[in-house]
Amino acid sequence: MLYDPKWEAQIDGGTNSIRDILIRARRLIEREEHWCSDGMGDGRTRCAIHAINMAQGAHEALFTDAQEFVEQKLLRGGYLGVFNDTHNHAEVLALFSRAIAIAPR
């Protein structure tokens, strides 16, 4: 399933459900100039994991339920950081879109 901008409207007054965190994280890296591979980013850019952390208000690397959800459900136990660093921007966004589509509300 492709990203649907209506998902953003559904998180006004948002919660910290896994789905809402993933929606906010995807929005943070939606523009390619805001995303990076090979590391956490430099303040202007961020990787998938850093985007998830920022989406829930953390400013340091944490292992989160949202990250675990993506890794267990879509990466079959693989590490999101490796996926981020070995795939292109469009593929990372597609991963977020798939995760959002199946995440509990």
N, C-alpha and C positions, 0 to 999 in steps of 0.2 A: 504494500500500500504506500502511495506517495504521501508526502507531507501535506497536510491540509491546514491553511492559515486559520481556519475556524477553531483549531485546537487552542490557539493563543487566547481567543476570546473566552474560552471555557475556564481559564485559570485566573481570571480577574478576581482579586481577593484570594488568590491561590492558596493551595495547600502544599504540603511537602510529601504528597504521595509520590511514589516512584514515577508514575506517568507525568505528573506535573514537573518534577525535577528534570526529567528527560526532555520535556518540551522546552523548558527554559534553557537547558544546556544546548540543545540544538539551535535555538535562536541565537545564542552567543557565538556560535561558529558558522552560522548560515552563510555569511559572506566569506569568501575564500581568503581575503586579506586578514580576517580575524582568526583564522585557523592555522595551526602549524603541525608538522610532523617532526619527529626527532627531538623530543624534549617537551617540557611543560609550557614553553612560550616565554615571551619577554615582556609581558605587561600589555602589549598591544595585540598579541596573538596568544592563542591557547590551544592545547591539545584536547582530545575528547575527555580525558579524565579530569583535567583542570576545569573544563567547562562544566562538568557535572559537579565538581566541588564548589565552584562559584555559584552555580544555580541553587545551591542549598545554603549559601552564605559562608562557606569555609574558604579561608585564604591560604590553606596549605594542603598538601596531598593527604587525603584520607581514603580509606577503603570504605565505600558506601554501599548501601543496599541497592541503589540504582546501578552502580557499576557491577555489582555482583549479579543483578538481574540480567544485564546485557551479556555478561560473560557466560552465565549458566544457560540462559534460554537461546541465545543466538550464536555464541562463539564456542559452545560445547565445552566450556571450562577453560577456553583460551584466555589470554590476557588482553584487555582492551588497549593497553598501551602499545602492545606489539601490533595489533590490528591498525591502530591509528598511524603507526610509523611505517607500515608496509602497504597501505592502501591510499588511494588518492582522496581528495576532498569529497567528490561526489559519492564515493563508496562509503565514506564515514557518515555523511548525511543520510544515505540510504539505510545504513545500519541503525541510526537513531530513529528514522521514520518507522522501520520495522519494529523496533523496540517499543515505541510509543503506541503503535497499533495493537500490540498484544499485552501491554502493561496493565495491571489492575488499576481501576479508577479509584 
